[in-house]
Amino acid sequence: MDQLANTVIDRLGGTSAVAKICDIKPPSVHGWRESGIPKARLQFLRIAYPKAFEDLPPGVESSAEQAAA
């Protein structure tokens, strides 16, 4: 389970909402909960929805830094 992906997906309204944002099918977003959000999608979401990345819980921040690298 990828904590960053789960936190961001939940903050953006859930799997179906993120699928609509990214113009993809919900099963793809559901898979991100396990494997993590792909780098290009993560960069898009950071720019489009910066508030979803604010005040991340402890442990999630380090995942976010790794994903940004």
mmCIF file of the N, C-alpha and C atoms, coordinates in Angstrom:
data_MODEL
# 
_entry.id   MODEL 
# 
loop_
_atom_site.group_PDB 
_atom_site.id 
_atom_site.type_symbol 
_atom_site.label_atom_id 
_atom_site.label_alt_id 
_atom_site.label_comp_id 
_atom_site.label_asym_id 
_atom_site.label_entity_id 
_atom_site.label_seq_id 
_atom_site.pdbx_PDB_ins_code 
_atom_site.Cartn_x 
_atom_site.Cartn_y 
_atom_site.Cartn_z 
_atom_site.occupancy 
_atom_site.B_iso_or_equiv 
_atom_site.pdbx_formal_charge 
_atom_site.auth_seq_id 
_atom_site.auth_comp_id 
_atom_site.auth_asym_id 
_atom_site.auth_atom_id 
_atom_site.pdbx_PDB_model_num 
ATOM 1   N N  . MET A 1 1  ? 0.848   -1.183 0.000   1.00 0.00 ? 1  MET A N  1 
ATOM 2   C CA . MET A 1 1  ? 0.000   0.000  0.000   1.00 0.00 ? 1  MET A CA 1 
ATOM 3   C C  . MET A 1 1  ? 0.891   1.243  0.000   1.00 0.00 ? 1  MET A C  1 
ATOM 4   N N  . ASP A 1 2  ? 0.591   2.174  -0.849  1.00 0.00 ? 2  ASP A N  1 
ATOM 5   C CA . ASP A 1 2  ? 1.346   3.414  -0.944  1.00 0.00 ? 2  ASP A CA 1 
ATOM 6   C C  . ASP A 1 2  ? 0.584   4.505  -0.191  1.00 0.00 ? 2  ASP A C  1 
ATOM 7   N N  . GLN A 1 3  ? 1.172   4.964  0.921   1.00 0.00 ? 3  GLN A N  1 
ATOM 8   C CA . GLN A 1 3  ? 0.476   5.937  1.767   1.00 0.00 ? 3  GLN A CA 1 
ATOM 9   C C  . GLN A 1 3  ? 0.255   7.268  1.070   1.00 0.00 ? 3  GLN A C  1 
ATOM 10  N N  . LEU A 1 4  ? 1.246   7.709  0.310   1.00 0.00 ? 4  LEU A N  1 
ATOM 11  C CA . LEU A 1 4  ? 1.091   8.975  -0.404  1.00 0.00 ? 4  LEU A CA 1 
ATOM 12  C C  . LEU A 1 4  ? -0.074  8.888  -1.381  1.00 0.00 ? 4  LEU A C  1 
ATOM 13  N N  . ALA A 1 5  ? -0.110  7.830  -2.168  1.00 0.00 ? 5  ALA A N  1 
ATOM 14  C CA . ALA A 1 5  ? -1.185  7.660  -3.147  1.00 0.00 ? 5  ALA A CA 1 
ATOM 15  C C  . ALA A 1 5  ? -2.540  7.618  -2.460  1.00 0.00 ? 5  ALA A C  1 
ATOM 16  N N  . ASN A 1 6  ? -2.657  6.840  -1.403  1.00 0.00 ? 6  ASN A N  1 
ATOM 17  C CA . ASN A 1 6  ? -3.936  6.738  -0.702  1.00 0.00 ? 6  ASN A CA 1 
ATOM 18  C C  . ASN A 1 6  ? -4.372  8.079  -0.136  1.00 0.00 ? 6  ASN A C  1 
ATOM 19  N N  . THR A 1 7  ? -3.444  8.802  0.469   1.00 0.00 ? 7  THR A N  1 
ATOM 20  C CA . THR A 1 7  ? -3.775  10.096 1.061   1.00 0.00 ? 7  THR A CA 1 
ATOM 21  C C  . THR A 1 7  ? -4.231  11.082 -0.005  1.00 0.00 ? 7  THR A C  1 
ATOM 22  N N  . VAL A 1 8  ? -3.475  11.183 -1.078  1.00 0.00 ? 8  VAL A N  1 
ATOM 23  C CA . VAL A 1 8  ? -3.807  12.140 -2.139  1.00 0.00 ? 8  VAL A CA 1 
ATOM 24  C C  . VAL A 1 8  ? -5.117  11.762 -2.822  1.00 0.00 ? 8  VAL A C  1 
ATOM 25  N N  . ILE A 1 9  ? -5.285  10.500 -3.144  1.00 0.00 ? 9  ILE A N  1 
ATOM 26  C CA . ILE A 1 9  ? -6.524  10.053 -3.796  1.00 0.00 ? 9  ILE A CA 1 
ATOM 27  C C  . ILE A 1 9  ? -7.725  10.344 -2.905  1.00 0.00 ? 9  ILE A C  1 
ATOM 28  N N  . ASP A 1 10 ? -7.611  10.054 -1.624  1.00 0.00 ? 10 ASP A N  1 
ATOM 29  C CA . ASP A 1 10 ? -8.716  10.328 -0.701  1.00 0.00 ? 10 ASP A CA 1 
ATOM 30  C C  . ASP A 1 10 ? -8.993  11.824 -0.593  1.00 0.00 ? 10 ASP A C  1 
ATOM 31  N N  . ARG A 1 11 ? -7.945  12.633 -0.521  1.00 0.00 ? 11 ARG A N  1 
ATOM 32  C CA . ARG A 1 11 ? -8.123  14.085 -0.409  1.00 0.00 ? 11 ARG A CA 1 
ATOM 33  C C  . ARG A 1 11 ? -8.763  14.685 -1.661  1.00 0.00 ? 11 ARG A C  1 
ATOM 34  N N  . LEU A 1 12 ? -8.560  14.040 -2.787  1.00 0.00 ? 12 LEU A N  1 
ATOM 35  C CA . LEU A 1 12 ? -9.131  14.550 -4.040  1.00 0.00 ? 12 LEU A CA 1 
ATOM 36  C C  . LEU A 1 12 ? -10.535 14.008 -4.316  1.00 0.00 ? 12 LEU A C  1 
ATOM 37  N N  . GLY A 1 13 ? -11.072 13.227 -3.393  1.00 0.00 ? 13 GLY A N  1 
ATOM 38  C CA . GLY A 1 13 ? -12.452 12.771 -3.536  1.00 0.00 ? 13 GLY A CA 1 
ATOM 39  C C  . GLY A 1 13 ? -12.621 11.297 -3.822  1.00 0.00 ? 13 GLY A C  1 
ATOM 40  N N  . GLY A 1 14 ? -11.522 10.548 -3.847  1.00 0.00 ? 14 GLY A N  1 
ATOM 41  C CA . GLY A 1 14 ? -11.621 9.106  -4.036  1.00 0.00 ? 14 GLY A CA 1 
ATOM 42  C C  . GLY A 1 14 ? -11.216 8.658  -5.430  1.00 0.00 ? 14 GLY A C  1 
ATOM 43  N N  . THR A 1 15 ? -11.271 7.363  -5.603  1.00 0.00 ? 15 THR A N  1 
ATOM 44  C CA . THR A 1 15 ? -10.812 6.728  -6.835  1.00 0.00 ? 15 THR A CA 1 
ATOM 45  C C  . THR A 1 15 ? -11.536 7.248  -8.071  1.00 0.00 ? 15 THR A C  1 
ATOM 46  N N  . SER A 1 16 ? -12.852 7.297  -8.040  1.00 0.00 ? 16 SER A N  1 
ATOM 47  C CA . SER A 1 16 ? -13.616 7.742  -9.215  1.00 0.00 ? 16 SER A CA 1 
ATOM 48  C C  . SER A 1 16 ? -13.346 9.204  -9.543  1.00 0.00 ? 16 SER A C  1 
ATOM 49  N N  . ALA A 1 17 ? -13.222 10.035 -8.511  1.00 0.00 ? 17 ALA A N  1 
ATOM 50  C CA . ALA A 1 17 ? -12.957 11.458 -8.740  1.00 0.00 ? 17 ALA A CA 1 
ATOM 51  C C  . ALA A 1 17 ? -11.596 11.668 -9.395  1.00 0.00 ? 17 ALA A C  1 
ATOM 52  N N  . VAL A 1 18 ? -10.584 10.954 -8.921  1.00 0.00 ? 18 VAL A N  1 
ATOM 53  C CA . VAL A 1 18 ? -9.247  11.094 -9.502  1.00 0.00 ? 18 VAL A CA 1 
ATOM 54  C C  . VAL A 1 18 ? -9.229  10.531 -10.920 1.00 0.00 ? 18 VAL A C  1 
ATOM 55  N N  . ALA A 1 19 ? -9.971  9.470  -11.158 1.00 0.00 ? 19 ALA A N  1 
ATOM 56  C CA . ALA A 1 19 ? -10.062 8.921  -12.514 1.00 0.00 ? 19 ALA A CA 1 
ATOM 57  C C  . ALA A 1 19 ? -10.640 9.965  -13.470 1.00 0.00 ? 19 ALA A C  1 
ATOM 58  N N  . LYS A 1 20 ? -11.653 10.692 -13.030 1.00 0.00 ? 20 LYS A N  1 
ATOM 59  C CA . LYS A 1 20 ? -12.239 11.744 -13.872 1.00 0.00 ? 20 LYS A CA 1 
ATOM 60  C C  . LYS A 1 20 ? -11.242 12.871 -14.100 1.00 0.00 ? 20 LYS A C  1 
ATOM 61  N N  . ILE A 1 21 ? -10.522 13.262 -13.035 1.00 0.00 ? 21 ILE A N  1 
ATOM 62  C CA . ILE A 1 21 ? -9.521  14.323 -13.150 1.00 0.00 ? 21 ILE A CA 1 
ATOM 63  C C  . ILE A 1 21 ? -8.470  13.953 -14.196 1.00 0.00 ? 21 ILE A C  1 
ATOM 64  N N  . CYS A 1 22 ? -8.027  12.702 -14.154 1.00 0.00 ? 22 CYS A N  1 
ATOM 65  C CA . CYS A 1 22 ? -6.947  12.241 -15.038 1.00 0.00 ? 22 CYS A CA 1 
ATOM 66  C C  . CYS A 1 22 ? -7.453  11.669 -16.355 1.00 0.00 ? 22 CYS A C  1 
ATOM 67  N N  . ASP A 1 23 ? -8.769  11.632 -16.529 1.00 0.00 ? 23 ASP A N  1 
ATOM 68  C CA . ASP A 1 23 ? -9.389  11.109 -17.751 1.00 0.00 ? 23 ASP A CA 1 
ATOM 69  C C  . ASP A 1 23 ? -8.962  9.667  -18.040 1.00 0.00 ? 23 ASP A C  1 
ATOM 70  N N  . ILE A 1 24 ? -9.050  8.842  -16.986 1.00 0.00 ? 24 ILE A N  1 
ATOM 71  C CA . ILE A 1 24 ? -8.740  7.418  -17.100 1.00 0.00 ? 24 ILE A CA 1 
ATOM 72  C C  . ILE A 1 24 ? -9.818  6.626  -16.373 1.00 0.00 ? 24 ILE A C  1 
ATOM 73  N N  . LYS A 1 25 ? -9.747  5.318  -16.435 1.00 0.00 ? 25 LYS A N  1 
ATOM 74  C CA . LYS A 1 25 ? -10.743 4.461  -15.795 1.00 0.00 ? 25 LYS A CA 1 
ATOM 75  C C  . LYS A 1 25 ? -10.392 4.232  -14.317 1.00 0.00 ? 25 LYS A C  1 
ATOM 76  N N  . PRO A 1 26 ? -11.410 4.125  -13.454 1.00 0.00 ? 26 PRO A N  1 
ATOM 77  C CA . PRO A 1 26 ? -11.176 3.935  -12.019 1.00 0.00 ? 26 PRO A CA 1 
ATOM 78  C C  . PRO A 1 26 ? -10.269 2.756  -11.650 1.00 0.00 ? 26 PRO A C  1 
ATOM 79  N N  . PRO A 1 27 ? -10.313 1.619  -12.357 1.00 0.00 ? 27 PRO A N  1 
ATOM 80  C CA . PRO A 1 27 ? -9.400  0.533  -11.959 1.00 0.00 ? 27 PRO A CA 1 
ATOM 81  C C  . PRO A 1 27 ? -7.919  0.925  -12.038 1.00 0.00 ? 27 PRO A C  1 
ATOM 82  N N  . SER A 1 28 ? -7.584  1.825  -12.946 1.00 0.00 ? 28 SER A N  1 
ATOM 83  C CA . SER A 1 28 ? -6.199  2.290  -13.039 1.00 0.00 ? 28 SER A CA 1 
ATOM 84  C C  . SER A 1 28 ? -5.810  3.054  -11.783 1.00 0.00 ? 28 SER A C  1 
ATOM 85  N N  . VAL A 1 29 ? -6.685  3.941  -11.335 1.00 0.00 ? 29 VAL A N  1 
ATOM 86  C CA . VAL A 1 29 ? -6.415  4.715  -10.123 1.00 0.00 ? 29 VAL A CA 1 
ATOM 87  C C  . VAL A 1 29 ? -6.391  3.791  -8.913  1.00 0.00 ? 29 VAL A C  1 
ATOM 88  N N  . HIS A 1 30 ? -7.276  2.829  -8.890  1.00 0.00 ? 30 HIS A N  1 
ATOM 89  C CA . HIS A 1 30 ? -7.285  1.866  -7.779  1.00 0.00 ? 30 HIS A CA 1 
ATOM 90  C C  . HIS A 1 30 ? -5.925  1.169  -7.669  1.00 0.00 ? 30 HIS A C  1 
ATOM 91  N N  . GLY A 1 31 ? -5.327  0.846  -8.792  1.00 0.00 ? 31 GLY A N  1 
ATOM 92  C CA . GLY A 1 31 ? -4.013  0.209  -8.795  1.00 0.00 ? 31 GLY A CA 1 
ATOM 93  C C  . GLY A 1 31 ? -2.932  1.104  -8.204  1.00 0.00 ? 31 GLY A C  1 
ATOM 94  N N  . TRP A 1 32 ? -3.088  2.409  -8.343  1.00 0.00 ? 32 TRP A N  1 
ATOM 95  C CA . TRP A 1 32 ? -2.115  3.340  -7.769  1.00 0.00 ? 32 TRP A CA 1 
ATOM 96  C C  . TRP A 1 32 ? -2.081  3.254  -6.258  1.00 0.00 ? 32 TRP A C  1 
ATOM 97  N N  . ARG A 1 33 ? -3.187  2.857  -5.657  1.00 0.00 ? 33 ARG A N  1 
ATOM 98  C CA . ARG A 1 33 ? -3.214  2.741  -4.194  1.00 0.00 ? 33 ARG A CA 1 
ATOM 99  C C  . ARG A 1 33 ? -2.188  1.718  -3.710  1.00 0.00 ? 33 ARG A C  1 
ATOM 100 N N  . GLU A 1 34 ? -1.879  0.743  -4.538  1.00 0.00 ? 34 GLU A N  1 
ATOM 101 C CA . GLU A 1 34 ? -0.872  -0.274 -4.200  1.00 0.00 ? 34 GLU A CA 1 
ATOM 102 C C  . GLU A 1 34 ? 0.504   0.087  -4.753  1.00 0.00 ? 34 GLU A C  1 
ATOM 103 N N  . SER A 1 35 ? 0.553   0.512  -6.001  1.00 0.00 ? 35 SER A N  1 
ATOM 104 C CA . SER A 1 35 ? 1.839   0.704  -6.682  1.00 0.00 ? 35 SER A CA 1 
ATOM 105 C C  . SER A 1 35 ? 2.377   2.130  -6.620  1.00 0.00 ? 35 SER A C  1 
ATOM 106 N N  . GLY A 1 36 ? 1.532   3.079  -6.238  1.00 0.00 ? 36 GLY A N  1 
ATOM 107 C CA . GLY A 1 36 ? 1.927   4.482  -6.223  1.00 0.00 ? 36 GLY A CA 1 
ATOM 108 C C  . GLY A 1 36 ? 1.456   5.191  -7.482  1.00 0.00 ? 36 GLY A C  1 
ATOM 109 N N  . ILE A 1 37 ? 1.322   6.488  -7.377  1.00 0.00 ? 37 ILE A N  1 
ATOM 110 C CA . ILE A 1 37 ? 0.883   7.298  -8.508  1.00 0.00 ? 37 ILE A CA 1 
ATOM 111 C C  . ILE A 1 37 ? 2.071   7.458  -9.463  1.00 0.00 ? 37 ILE A C  1 
ATOM 112 N N  . PRO A 1 38 ? 1.880   7.184  -10.750 1.00 0.00 ? 38 PRO A N  1 
ATOM 113 C CA . PRO A 1 38 ? 2.979   7.358  -11.707 1.00 0.00 ? 38 PRO A CA 1 
ATOM 114 C C  . PRO A 1 38 ? 3.530   8.788  -11.662 1.00 0.00 ? 38 PRO A C  1 
ATOM 115 N N  . LYS A 1 39 ? 4.834   8.912  -11.874 1.00 0.00 ? 39 LYS A N  1 
ATOM 116 C CA . LYS A 1 39 ? 5.520   10.191 -11.709 1.00 0.00 ? 39 LYS A CA 1 
ATOM 117 C C  . LYS A 1 39 ? 4.864   11.336 -12.487 1.00 0.00 ? 39 LYS A C  1 
ATOM 118 N N  . ALA A 1 40 ? 4.538   11.120 -13.744 1.00 0.00 ? 40 ALA A N  1 
ATOM 119 C CA . ALA A 1 40 ? 3.936   12.192 -14.550 1.00 0.00 ? 40 ALA A CA 1 
ATOM 120 C C  . ALA A 1 40 ? 2.576   12.609 -13.988 1.00 0.00 ? 40 ALA A C  1 
ATOM 121 N N  . ARG A 1 41 ? 1.782   11.645 -13.563 1.00 0.00 ? 41 ARG A N  1 
ATOM 122 C CA . ARG A 1 41 ? 0.465   11.962 -12.980 1.00 0.00 ? 41 ARG A CA 1 
ATOM 123 C C  . ARG A 1 41 ? 0.644   12.685 -11.649 1.00 0.00 ? 41 ARG A C  1 
ATOM 124 N N  . LEU A 1 42 ? 1.631   12.246 -10.869 1.00 0.00 ? 42 LEU A N  1 
ATOM 125 C CA . LEU A 1 42 ? 1.896   12.871 -9.578  1.00 0.00 ? 42 LEU A CA 1 
ATOM 126 C C  . LEU A 1 42 ? 2.297   14.329 -9.768  1.00 0.00 ? 42 LEU A C  1 
ATOM 127 N N  . GLN A 1 43 ? 3.145   14.597 -10.738 1.00 0.00 ? 43 GLN A N  1 
ATOM 128 C CA . GLN A 1 43 ? 3.551   15.973 -11.017 1.00 0.00 ? 43 GLN A CA 1 
ATOM 129 C C  . GLN A 1 43 ? 2.349   16.817 -11.439 1.00 0.00 ? 43 GLN A C  1 
ATOM 130 N N  . PHE A 1 44 ? 1.490   16.261 -12.290 1.00 0.00 ? 44 PHE A N  1 
ATOM 131 C CA . PHE A 1 44 ? 0.280   16.968 -12.714 1.00 0.00 ? 44 PHE A CA 1 
ATOM 132 C C  . PHE A 1 44 ? -0.605  17.291 -11.511 1.00 0.00 ? 44 PHE A C  1 
ATOM 133 N N  . LEU A 1 45 ? -0.834  16.296 -10.657 1.00 0.00 ? 45 LEU A N  1 
ATOM 134 C CA . LEU A 1 45 ? -1.707  16.498 -9.499  1.00 0.00 ? 45 LEU A CA 1 
ATOM 135 C C  . LEU A 1 45 ? -1.115  17.517 -8.529  1.00 0.00 ? 45 LEU A C  1 
ATOM 136 N N  . ARG A 1 46 ? 0.199   17.512 -8.354  1.00 0.00 ? 46 ARG A N  1 
ATOM 137 C CA . ARG A 1 46 ? 0.860   18.493 -7.475  1.00 0.00 ? 46 ARG A CA 1 
ATOM 138 C C  . ARG A 1 46 ? 0.622   19.915 -7.977  1.00 0.00 ? 46 ARG A C  1 
ATOM 139 N N  . ILE A 1 47 ? 0.704   20.106 -9.281  1.00 0.00 ? 47 ILE A N  1 
ATOM 140 C CA . ILE A 1 47 ? 0.515   21.441 -9.855  1.00 0.00 ? 47 ILE A CA 1 
ATOM 141 C C  . ILE A 1 47 ? -0.959  21.835 -9.846  1.00 0.00 ? 47 ILE A C  1 
ATOM 142 N N  . ALA A 1 48 ? -1.822  20.923 -10.235 1.00 0.00 ? 48 ALA A N  1 
ATOM 143 C CA . ALA A 1 48 ? -3.251  21.230 -10.355 1.00 0.00 ? 48 ALA A CA 1 
ATOM 144 C C  . ALA A 1 48 ? -3.963  21.304 -9.005  1.00 0.00 ? 48 ALA A C  1 
ATOM 145 N N  . TYR A 1 49 ? -3.493  20.518 -8.021  1.00 0.00 ? 49 TYR A N  1 
ATOM 146 C CA . TYR A 1 49 ? -4.174  20.428 -6.724  1.00 0.00 ? 49 TYR A CA 1 
ATOM 147 C C  . TYR A 1 49 ? -3.164  20.482 -5.580  1.00 0.00 ? 49 TYR A C  1 
ATOM 148 N N  . PRO A 1 50 ? -2.448  21.592 -5.416  1.00 0.00 ? 50 PRO A N  1 
ATOM 149 C CA . PRO A 1 50 ? -1.402  21.657 -4.391  1.00 0.00 ? 50 PRO A CA 1 
ATOM 150 C C  . PRO A 1 50 ? -1.921  21.456 -2.966  1.00 0.00 ? 50 PRO A C  1 
ATOM 151 N N  . LYS A 1 51 ? -3.167  21.820 -2.707  1.00 0.00 ? 51 LYS A N  1 
ATOM 152 C CA . LYS A 1 51 ? -3.711  21.660 -1.353  1.00 0.00 ? 51 LYS A CA 1 
ATOM 153 C C  . LYS A 1 51 ? -3.807  20.201 -0.939  1.00 0.00 ? 51 LYS A C  1 
ATOM 154 N N  . ALA A 1 52 ? -3.909  19.291 -1.894  1.00 0.00 ? 52 ALA A N  1 
ATOM 155 C CA . ALA A 1 52 ? -3.975  17.859 -1.578  1.00 0.00 ? 52 ALA A CA 1 
ATOM 156 C C  . ALA A 1 52 ? -2.656  17.362 -1.007  1.00 0.00 ? 52 ALA A C  1 
ATOM 157 N N  . PHE A 1 53 ? -1.587  18.131 -1.199  1.00 0.00 ? 53 PHE A N  1 
ATOM 158 C CA . PHE A 1 53 ? -0.264  17.729 -0.738  1.00 0.00 ? 53 PHE A CA 1 
ATOM 159 C C  . PHE A 1 53 ? 0.181   18.494 0.503   1.00 0.00 ? 53 PHE A C  1 
ATOM 160 N N  . GLU A 1 54 ? -0.667  19.387 1.006   1.00 0.00 ? 54 GLU A N  1 
ATOM 161 C CA . GLU A 1 54 ? -0.327  20.164 2.196   1.00 0.00 ? 54 GLU A CA 1 
ATOM 162 C C  . GLU A 1 54 ? -0.533  19.336 3.455   1.00 0.00 ? 54 GLU A C  1 
ATOM 163 N N  . ASP A 1 55 ? 0.318   19.582 4.450   1.00 0.00 ? 55 ASP A N  1 
ATOM 164 C CA . ASP A 1 55 ? 0.193   18.960 5.774   1.00 0.00 ? 55 ASP A CA 1 
ATOM 165 C C  . ASP A 1 55 ? 0.031   17.446 5.696   1.00 0.00 ? 55 ASP A C  1 
ATOM 166 N N  . LEU A 1 56 ? 0.906   16.799 4.961   1.00 0.00 ? 56 LEU A N  1 
ATOM 167 C CA . LEU A 1 56 ? 0.851   15.338 4.865   1.00 0.00 ? 56 LEU A CA 1 
ATOM 168 C C  . LEU A 1 56 ? 1.224   14.720 6.207   1.00 0.00 ? 56 LEU A C  1 
ATOM 169 N N  . PRO A 1 57 ? 0.583   13.626 6.585   1.00 0.00 ? 57 PRO A N  1 
ATOM 170 C CA . PRO A 1 57 ? 0.892   12.964 7.853   1.00 0.00 ? 57 PRO A CA 1 
ATOM 171 C C  . PRO A 1 57 ? 2.342   12.479 7.885   1.00 0.00 ? 57 PRO A C  1 
ATOM 172 N N  . PRO A 1 58 ? 2.909   12.301 9.092   1.00 0.00 ? 58 PRO A N  1 
ATOM 173 C CA . PRO A 1 58 ? 4.272   11.782 9.201   1.00 0.00 ? 58 PRO A CA 1 
ATOM 174 C C  . PRO A 1 58 ? 4.406   10.453 8.455   1.00 0.00 ? 58 PRO A C  1 
ATOM 175 N N  . GLY A 1 59 ? 5.524   10.281 7.785   1.00 0.00 ? 59 GLY A N  1 
ATOM 176 C CA . GLY A 1 59 ? 5.755   9.058  7.021   1.00 0.00 ? 59 GLY A CA 1 
ATOM 177 C C  . GLY A 1 59 ? 5.335   9.197  5.572   1.00 0.00 ? 59 GLY A C  1 
ATOM 178 N N  . VAL A 1 60 ? 4.295   9.958  5.331   1.00 0.00 ? 60 VAL A N  1 
ATOM 179 C CA . VAL A 1 60 ? 3.828   10.174 3.962   1.00 0.00 ? 60 VAL A CA 1 
ATOM 180 C C  . VAL A 1 60 ? 4.733   11.192 3.279   1.00 0.00 ? 60 VAL A C  1 
ATOM 181 N N  . GLU A 1 61 ? 5.245   12.143 4.043   1.00 0.00 ? 61 GLU A N  1 
ATOM 182 C CA . GLU A 1 61 ? 6.104   13.174 3.474   1.00 0.00 ? 61 GLU A CA 1 
ATOM 183 C C  . GLU A 1 61 ? 7.349   12.576 2.842   1.00 0.00 ? 61 GLU A C  1 
ATOM 184 N N  . SER A 1 62 ? 7.943   11.595 3.487   1.00 0.00 ? 62 SER A N  1 
ATOM 185 C CA . SER A 1 62 ? 9.151   10.994 2.923   1.00 0.00 ? 62 SER A CA 1 
ATOM 186 C C  . SER A 1 62 ? 8.830   10.276 1.615   1.00 0.00 ? 62 SER A C  1 
ATOM 187 N N  . SER A 1 63 ? 7.651   9.691  1.526   1.00 0.00 ? 63 SER A N  1 
ATOM 188 C CA . SER A 1 63 ? 7.225   9.056  0.276   1.00 0.00 ? 63 SER A CA 1 
ATOM 189 C C  . SER A 1 63 ? 7.072   10.104 -0.816  1.00 0.00 ? 63 SER A C  1 
ATOM 190 N N  . ALA A 1 64 ? 6.558   11.261 -0.447  1.00 0.00 ? 64 ALA A N  1 
ATOM 191 C CA . ALA A 1 64 ? 6.365   12.335 -1.414  1.00 0.00 ? 64 ALA A CA 1 
ATOM 192 C C  . ALA A 1 64 ? 7.705   12.836 -1.931  1.00 0.00 ? 64 ALA A C  1 
ATOM 193 N N  . GLU A 1 65 ? 8.689   12.948 -1.055  1.00 0.00 ? 65 GLU A N  1 
ATOM 194 C CA . GLU A 1 65 ? 10.011  13.404 -1.466  1.00 0.00 ? 65 GLU A CA 1 
ATOM 195 C C  . GLU A 1 65 ? 10.658  12.395 -2.403  1.00 0.00 ? 65 GLU A C  1 
ATOM 196 N N  . GLN A 1 66 ? 10.495  11.114 -2.117  1.00 0.00 ? 66 GLN A N  1 
ATOM 197 C CA . GLN A 1 66 ? 11.064  10.071 -2.967  1.00 0.00 ? 66 GLN A CA 1 
ATOM 198 C C  . GLN A 1 66 ? 10.416  10.105 -4.344  1.00 0.00 ? 66 GLN A C  1 
ATOM 199 N N  . ALA A 1 67 ? 9.131   10.345 -4.385  1.00 0.00 ? 67 ALA A N  1 
ATOM 200 C CA . ALA A 1 67 ? 8.412   10.369 -5.658  1.00 0.00 ? 67 ALA A CA 1 
ATOM 201 C C  . ALA A 1 67 ? 8.819   11.577 -6.494  1.00 0.00 ? 67 ALA A C  1 
ATOM 202 N N  . ALA A 1 68 ? 9.156   12.671 -5.827  1.00 0.00 ? 68 ALA A N  1 
ATOM 203 C CA . ALA A 1 68 ? 9.534   13.884 -6.541  1.00 0.00 ? 68 ALA A CA 1 
ATOM 204 C C  . ALA A 1 68 ? 10.952  13.803 -7.091  1.00 0.00 ? 68 ALA A C  1 
ATOM 205 N N  . ALA A 1 69 ? 11.762  12.935 -6.534  1.00 0.00 ? 69 ALA A N  1 
ATOM 206 C CA . ALA A 1 69 ? 13.175  12.835 -6.954  1.00 0.00 ? 69 ALA A CA 1 
ATOM 207 C C  . ALA A 1 69 ? 13.326  12.139 -8.288  1.00 0.00 ? 69 ALA A C  1 
# 
